[in-house]
């Protein structure tokens, strides 16, 4: 709506009603990151990651890593992604979203890996 301040306020209100739901924190972290405010996004990204599990954790990790990267904490971002990928288990059913989320996180990792010339 062009009103990120209002959007953040709505997300904060939702989080106060449903504090154990990672969705609000993940959305707030993404909103603040898009506003180029990674420092403000960090606590929301941490909260989303700490509340997330399963597929949610894969999604939250990507946002958390993006925030860390934007803050210049590249090693921490890579370590976070590596840890979550090492713990991730893809189910046999290829129709579930888990495979796509793992692939997206692997792609993020590849895109953020620096190679020495």
Secondary structure, 3 states (H helix, E strand, C coil): CCCHHHHHHHHHHHHHHCCCCHHHHHHHHHHHHHCCCHHHHHHHHHHHHHHCCHHHHHHHHHHHHHHHHHCCCHHHHHHHHHHHHHHCCCCCCCCCCHHHHHHHHHHHHHHCCCCCC
